[in-house]
Amino acid sequence: MNDPLLNISYGLFVITANKDGRDNGCIADAFQQVTSLPEQVSLCLNKSDFTCDLIVSTGKFTVSIISENADFELFRTFGFQSGRNIDKFANFGAVRRLPNDTLAIIAGTNSYLTVNVNQTIDLGTHLLFIGKVDEKEVLNDEPSMTYAYYRKHMRKSLADNTDGSHI
Ligand SMILES: Cc1cc2nc3c(=O)[nH]c(=O)nc-3n(C[C@H](O)[C@H](O)[C@H](O)COP(=O)(O)O)c2cc1C
Protein backbone atom coordinates (compact mmCIF):
# COMPACT_ATOMS: atom_id res chain seq x y z
CA MET A 1 0.00 0.00 0.00
CA ASN A 2 1.87 3.09 -1.24
CA ASP A 3 -0.91 5.63 -1.21
CA PRO A 4 -1.51 7.53 2.06
CA LEU A 5 -5.08 8.20 0.88
CA LEU A 6 -5.75 4.48 1.31
CA ASN A 7 -4.87 4.83 5.00
CA ILE A 8 -7.70 7.27 5.69
CA SER A 9 -10.33 5.53 7.83
CA TYR A 10 -14.00 5.75 6.78
CA GLY A 11 -17.34 4.54 8.06
CA LEU A 12 -20.04 3.11 5.81
CA PHE A 13 -23.57 4.41 5.48
CA VAL A 14 -26.85 3.94 3.64
CA ILE A 15 -28.03 7.33 2.38
CA THR A 16 -31.77 7.47 1.74
CA ALA A 17 -34.01 10.11 0.20
CA ASN A 18 -37.59 10.41 -0.99
CA LYS A 19 -39.11 12.61 -3.64
CA ASP A 20 -42.87 12.62 -4.29
CA GLY A 21 -43.26 9.19 -2.72
CA ARG A 22 -40.32 7.62 -4.58
CA ASP A 23 -37.79 6.13 -2.14
CA ASN A 24 -34.18 5.41 -2.99
CA GLY A 25 -30.89 4.86 -1.24
CA CYS A 26 -27.22 4.20 -1.89
CA ILE A 27 -24.09 3.20 0.01
CA ALA A 28 -21.58 5.95 0.83
CA ASP A 29 -18.34 6.23 2.75
CA ALA A 30 -17.81 9.96 2.17
CA PHE A 31 -19.90 11.09 5.13
CA GLN A 32 -18.74 12.76 8.35
CA GLN A 33 -19.60 15.20 11.10
CA VAL A 34 -17.97 18.59 10.42
CA THR A 35 -19.16 20.90 13.25
CA SER A 36 -20.69 20.43 16.71
CA LEU A 37 -22.54 23.71 17.33
CA PRO A 38 -24.72 23.36 15.39
CA GLU A 39 -24.33 19.68 14.56
CA GLN A 40 -23.46 19.71 10.86
CA VAL A 41 -22.37 16.89 8.58
CA SER A 42 -21.00 16.55 5.05
CA LEU A 43 -21.85 13.99 2.40
CA CYS A 44 -20.18 13.63 -1.00
CA LEU A 45 -22.11 11.85 -3.75
CA ASN A 46 -21.37 11.21 -7.39
CA LYS A 47 -23.70 13.21 -9.65
CA SER A 48 -24.51 9.98 -11.47
CA ASP A 49 -26.18 8.54 -8.34
CA PHE A 50 -29.97 8.69 -8.42
CA THR A 51 -29.85 9.39 -4.67
CA CYS A 52 -27.85 12.55 -5.45
CA ASP A 53 -30.67 13.81 -7.72
CA LEU A 54 -33.27 13.19 -5.02
CA ILE A 55 -31.24 15.14 -2.44
CA VAL A 56 -30.76 18.06 -4.87
CA SER A 57 -34.54 18.16 -5.41
CA THR A 58 -35.63 17.83 -1.78
CA GLY A 59 -32.76 19.20 0.32
CA LYS A 60 -32.99 16.34 2.81
CA PHE A 61 -31.61 12.90 3.39
CA THR A 62 -31.24 10.22 6.05
CA VAL A 63 -28.02 8.48 7.04
CA SER A 64 -28.22 4.94 8.45
CA ILE A 65 -24.91 3.94 10.02
CA ILE A 66 -23.90 0.45 8.91
CA SER A 67 -22.79 -1.93 11.67
CA GLU A 68 -20.56 -5.00 11.62
CA ASN A 69 -23.81 -6.98 11.74
CA ALA A 70 -24.61 -6.08 8.12
CA ASP A 71 -24.44 -8.79 5.50
CA PHE A 72 -23.29 -8.37 1.93
CA GLU A 73 -26.90 -8.26 0.71
CA LEU A 74 -27.18 -4.72 2.09
CA PHE A 75 -24.25 -3.62 -0.11
CA ARG A 76 -25.55 -5.56 -3.09
CA THR A 77 -28.97 -3.92 -2.79
CA PHE A 78 -27.87 -0.33 -2.23
CA GLY A 79 -24.31 -0.08 -3.57
CA PHE A 80 -24.15 -2.06 -6.81
CA GLN A 81 -27.28 -1.09 -8.69
CA SER A 82 -29.01 2.18 -9.41
CA GLY A 83 -32.49 3.20 -8.37
CA ARG A 84 -32.76 4.80 -11.81
CA ASN A 85 -33.51 1.28 -13.07
CA ILE A 86 -35.12 -0.54 -10.15
CA ASP A 87 -37.02 -0.07 -6.89
CA LYS A 88 -34.41 -1.01 -4.27
CA PHE A 89 -37.09 -1.23 -1.58
CA ALA A 90 -39.37 -3.63 -3.49
CA ASN A 91 -37.89 -6.62 -1.62
CA PHE A 92 -36.28 -4.83 1.31
CA GLY A 93 -38.45 -4.59 4.41
CA ALA A 94 -36.10 -3.61 7.24
CA VAL A 95 -37.07 0.05 7.22
CA ARG A 96 -38.71 2.68 9.36
CA ARG A 97 -40.60 5.61 7.81
CA LEU A 98 -39.41 8.85 9.40
CA PRO A 99 -41.18 12.21 9.85
CA ASN A 100 -39.05 13.69 7.03
CA ASP A 101 -40.68 11.11 4.65
CA THR A 102 -37.48 9.12 4.11
CA LEU A 103 -36.80 5.53 5.17
CA ALA A 104 -34.22 4.62 7.82
CA ILE A 105 -32.58 1.21 7.42
CA ILE A 106 -33.03 -0.73 10.67
CA ALA A 107 -31.19 -4.02 10.04
CA GLY A 108 -27.39 -4.18 9.74
CA THR A 109 -27.23 -0.64 11.11
CA ASN A 110 -26.78 0.81 14.60
CA SER A 111 -28.16 4.36 14.30
CA TYR A 112 -29.73 6.82 11.95
CA LEU A 113 -29.88 10.58 11.61
CA THR A 114 -31.77 12.92 9.35
CA VAL A 115 -30.18 15.91 7.66
CA ASN A 116 -31.45 19.17 6.17
CA VAL A 117 -29.06 20.45 3.49
CA ASN A 118 -27.98 24.09 3.81
CA GLN A 119 -25.08 24.23 1.30
CA THR A 120 -24.25 22.30 -1.86
CA ILE A 121 -20.76 22.58 -3.36
CA ASP A 122 -20.10 21.44 -6.92
CA LEU A 123 -16.88 19.40 -7.10
CA GLY A 124 -17.14 18.47 -10.77
CA THR A 125 -17.94 14.77 -10.76
CA HIS A 126 -19.48 14.96 -7.27
CA LEU A 127 -21.67 17.21 -5.14
CA LEU A 128 -20.70 17.94 -1.54
CA PHE A 129 -23.75 18.46 0.66
CA ILE A 130 -23.40 20.24 4.01
CA GLY A 131 -26.37 20.00 6.30
CA LYS A 132 -27.73 20.25 9.81
CA VAL A 133 -28.65 17.15 11.80
CA ASP A 134 -32.33 17.06 12.69
CA GLU A 135 -33.68 13.80 14.16
CA LYS A 136 -31.28 11.11 15.41
CA GLU A 137 -31.57 7.76 17.17
CA VAL A 138 -29.29 4.94 18.32
CA LEU A 139 -30.82 1.53 17.51
CA ASN A 140 -28.34 -0.85 19.17
CA ASP A 141 -24.73 -1.05 20.36
CA GLU A 142 -23.22 -3.06 17.47
CA PRO A 143 -19.87 -1.53 16.38
CA SER A 144 -19.98 0.68 13.28
CA MET A 145 -18.48 -0.93 10.19
CA THR A 146 -15.33 0.71 8.85
CA TYR A 147 -14.22 0.57 5.23
CA ALA A 148 -11.24 -1.52 6.39
CA TYR A 149 -13.63 -4.06 7.96
CA TYR A 150 -15.67 -4.10 4.74
CA ARG A 151 -12.55 -4.74 2.65
CA LYS A 152 -11.47 -7.56 4.95
CA HIS A 153 -14.80 -9.32 5.53
CA MET A 154 -17.16 -8.32 2.69
CA ARG A 155 -15.00 -8.14 -0.41
CA LYS A 156 -14.84 -11.92 -0.65
CA SER A 157 -18.51 -11.70 -1.64
CA LEU A 158 -17.70 -9.42 -4.55
CA ALA A 159 -16.89 -11.94 -7.25
CA ASP A 160 -19.86 -10.86 -9.37
CA ASN A 161 -19.68 -7.18 -8.42
CA THR A 162 -16.53 -5.92 -10.04
CA ASP A 163 -17.46 -2.43 -11.16
CA GLY A 164 -14.17 -1.42 -9.54
CA SER A 165 -15.08 2.03 -8.26
CA HIS A 166 -15.76 1.25 -4.60
CA ILE A 167 -14.26 -2.14 -3.94
C1 LIG B 1 -18.48 0.29 -0.09
C2 LIG B 1 -19.09 1.32 -1.02
C3 LIG B 1 -18.86 2.67 -0.78
C4 LIG B 1 -19.42 3.66 -1.62
N1 LIG B 1 -19.20 5.00 -1.35
C5 LIG B 1 -19.75 5.96 -2.15
C6 LIG B 1 -19.59 7.35 -1.87
O1 LIG B 1 -18.98 7.75 -0.86
N2 LIG B 1 -20.14 8.26 -2.73
C7 LIG B 1 -20.85 7.86 -3.85
O2 LIG B 1 -21.31 8.73 -4.61
N3 LIG B 1 -21.05 6.55 -4.12
C8 LIG B 1 -20.52 5.59 -3.31
N4 LIG B 1 -20.73 4.24 -3.58
C9 LIG B 1 -21.44 3.87 -4.82
C10 LIG B 1 -22.96 3.97 -4.77
O3 LIG B 1 -23.49 3.36 -3.59
C11 LIG B 1 -23.52 3.26 -6.01
O4 LIG B 1 -23.06 3.92 -7.17
C12 LIG B 1 -25.02 3.12 -6.04
O5 LIG B 1 -25.36 2.12 -6.96
C13 LIG B 1 -25.76 4.39 -6.41
O6 LIG B 1 -27.14 4.09 -6.37
P1 LIG B 1 -28.26 5.12 -6.87
O7 LIG B 1 -27.98 5.45 -8.32
O8 LIG B 1 -29.55 4.36 -6.69
O9 LIG B 1 -28.19 6.33 -6.00
C14 LIG B 1 -20.22 3.26 -2.73
C15 LIG B 1 -20.47 1.88 -2.94
C16 LIG B 1 -19.91 0.92 -2.10
C17 LIG B 1 -20.20 -0.55 -2.35
The ligand as a MOL file (V3000), in Angstrom:
LIG
                    3D

  0  0  0     0  0            999 V3000
M  V30 BEGIN CTAB
M  V30 COUNTS 31 33 0 0 0
M  V30 BEGIN ATOM
M  V30 1 C -18.4820 0.2920 -0.0920 0
M  V30 2 C -19.0860 1.3220 -1.0200 0
M  V30 3 C -18.8590 2.6720 -0.7770 0
M  V30 4 C -19.4150 3.6590 -1.6180 0
M  V30 5 N -19.2000 5.0050 -1.3520 0
M  V30 6 C -19.7540 5.9550 -2.1510 0
M  V30 7 C -19.5860 7.3470 -1.8750 0
M  V30 8 O -18.9820 7.7540 -0.8610 0
M  V30 9 N -20.1370 8.2620 -2.7310 0
M  V30 10 C -20.8460 7.8640 -3.8450 0
M  V30 11 O -21.3090 8.7270 -4.6050 0
M  V30 12 N -21.0510 6.5490 -4.1190 0
M  V30 13 C -20.5210 5.5890 -3.3050 0
M  V30 14 N -20.7250 4.2420 -3.5770 0
M  V30 15 C -21.4390 3.8660 -4.8190 0
M  V30 16 C -22.9570 3.9740 -4.7660 0
M  V30 17 O -23.4900 3.3630 -3.5910 0
M  V30 18 C -23.5180 3.2620 -6.0140 0
M  V30 19 O -23.0640 3.9240 -7.1680 0
M  V30 20 C -25.0230 3.1190 -6.0370 0
M  V30 21 O -25.3610 2.1160 -6.9640 0
M  V30 22 C -25.7640 4.3930 -6.4090 0
M  V30 23 O -27.1380 4.0880 -6.3730 0
M  V30 24 P -28.2620 5.1230 -6.8730 0
M  V30 25 O -27.9840 5.4520 -8.3170 0
M  V30 26 O -29.5480 4.3570 -6.6900 0
M  V30 27 O -28.1900 6.3270 -5.9980 0
M  V30 28 C -20.2210 3.2580 -2.7260 0
M  V30 29 C -20.4730 1.8750 -2.9430 0
M  V30 30 C -19.9090 0.9170 -2.1040 0
M  V30 31 C -20.1990 -0.5450 -2.3470 0
M  V30 END ATOM
M  V30 BEGIN BOND
M  V30 1 1 1 2
M  V30 2 1 2 3
M  V30 3 2 2 30
M  V30 4 2 3 4
M  V30 5 1 4 5
M  V30 6 1 4 28
M  V30 7 2 5 6
M  V30 8 1 6 7
M  V30 9 1 6 13
M  V30 10 2 7 8
M  V30 11 1 7 9
M  V30 12 1 9 10
M  V30 13 2 10 11
M  V30 14 1 10 12
M  V30 15 2 12 13
M  V30 16 1 13 14
M  V30 17 1 14 15
M  V30 18 1 14 28
M  V30 19 1 15 16
M  V30 20 1 16 17
M  V30 21 1 16 18
M  V30 22 1 18 19
M  V30 23 1 18 20
M  V30 24 1 20 21
M  V30 25 1 20 22
M  V30 26 1 22 23
M  V30 27 1 23 24
M  V30 28 2 24 25
M  V30 29 1 24 26
M  V30 30 1 24 27
M  V30 31 2 28 29
M  V30 32 1 29 30
M  V30 33 1 30 31
M  V30 END BOND
M  V30 END CTAB
M  END
